[in-house]
Amino acid sequence: MIKSTLQNNTAPSQEVSRNGSQPIVNKVSPAAQTQTAEDDMNPDDFIALGKPNGDLKPGLYLIATPIGNLRDITFRALDTLNGADIVLCEDTRVTGKLLRAYGFKKPMQVYNDHSSDKQRENIIAAVQSGQAVAILSDAGTPLISDPGYKLVRLAIEAGLHITSVPGPSAALCGVQLSGLPTNQFSFLGFLPPKSAARITALQAWADAPGSLVIYETGPRLADSLTDMMQVLGDREVAVTRELTKMFEEVRRGMLSEVIAHYTENGPPKGEIVVVIAPKGEVVVSTESLEQQIIKALETMSVRDAAEMVAKASGKPKRAIYTLALKLASK
Ligand code: SAM
């Protein structure tokens, strides 16, 4: 029986079009909107609010862009794009569409994990010669499971001006919607695609405090969740999908329940962030502990079932083992 819960947001939204060439969003008018806000503000607030900025000083500008909904762009991101001399991006077709949607026409240059030292040096030289260089990824916050880290390091060494223009990141949206603890979490990025390497990678996080946040793909999801249950125990999980898009969905439940769902229904489409509860976080009553053990005993030996439930619940292994032995003999 599937007990996982589902939240489905079908409210209409404007999504980043990876196919259409038409601008799919009304042009935002930051100046007009900030003008209204300025009327009610004192000068100190006004500095915090910021002003549209035509001239950018030379530097590297790390600009976050939408992860699905085109309206998730900040006034400052638009101002900065407006002032940038050149836009570095992973794929000029993807970023070209995004820029057109906001009415910008900018020189673009591909920058990705395969970019050479020479290319990085050229970018640094461009900033040193007075250019404002924007870095964008296909979607979301640059450098977060996306290229840019080496370039930022080089720019720091060269003493260049670097600033973050923050905005959406799938990891943070996933954590927010998960319903799991947000005070501490570890971002694991993408796990290795092969099971053996994935299990080894997960073992390093088994005792980490806080929630675990993982980027995953639909076709790999069920196998990956199964490895997570094997290493971390049957913890609470939230599979967050298509965040900020028309078919945004959050499936919450125990790992075992959510695995059963995807095994039964096949891999989900779209982009995915998995959030897993911290070790021992789930408050389990004696009854649900017993239920967990009984369920585990359907497919596991007493020893394995006890170990998994102990891991997930944070309860002493010996006590769980004794309970498992009793339940197995019934
Ligand atoms: N830098 C980006 C960020 O800040 O979110 C992440 C880039 S990473 C290459 C892409 C992965 O992020 C996807 O495979 C997926 O796991 C996650 N992701 C991106 N957009 C998403 C969305 N709208 N909903 C759920 N996950 C998303």
Residues whose N, C-alpha, C, O or C-beta is under 5 A from the ligand:
A	BS01	SAM	I67 G68 S137 A139 G140 T141 P142 I144 S145 D146 P168 S169 A170 A171 Y215 E216 T240 R241 E242 L243 E271 I272 V273
